[in-house]
Amino acid sequence: MKTFGRGMLYSIIAIVILLAISFVIGETITLPWYVFIPLVVLVWGLAFYQSSKEREQGR
């Protein structure tokens, strides 16, 4: 469950960063699938890595 919560948090943070960049630029940012999918995999992979690392330290 921690991985899901952390993944959602990182996803929301990524969306907020993209919205901030869009606000500064003043235009709409469109991400093609070949950029969006690796971004999602990277964010969730980072969440999984940190959760598994935290689990190992708890043992």
N, C-alpha and C positions, 0 to 999 in steps of 0.2 A: 504494500500500500504506500510505503514511503516513496518508492520509485515513481508511482503514478502522480502523487502530489508534487514531487520535485519536478517531474517532467512537465506537468501543467504549469507550474510556476515559471519554469524556464521558457516555456512556449509563450506565456503571457508577457514576460519580460522582452522576448524577441519581437512580439507584435507591438509593444509600446515603443521600442527603439525604432522600428520601421515607421510607426506613426509620427514620432518626433522628427525623423529625417524628412518625411513627407511634408510635415508642417513647416520646417525650415526651408525646404526647397520650394514649396508652394505648388507642387504638382502631385498627381496620383502616382504611387509606385506600384507597378505591376510586376509580379514575379512569375517567370515561366516555370513550368513543371520541373525542368531539369535543374532549377535553382531551389525551388521550394522543397522538393522531396529530400535532397541531401541536407538541407537546413533542418528539417524535422528529424531526420535520422541522427544528425549530429547532436541536436538538443536532447533527444531521448536517450541516445547513447551516453552522453555526459551524465544524465540523471541516473542511468543504470550503473555506470562506473562508480559514481559517488556513493550510491546506496550499497553496492557490493563492498566497496572499500570500508564503509562505515560498519557493515555487518562483520567483516573480518576483524576489525579492531575491537569489536564488542565481545569477541570470543575469548 
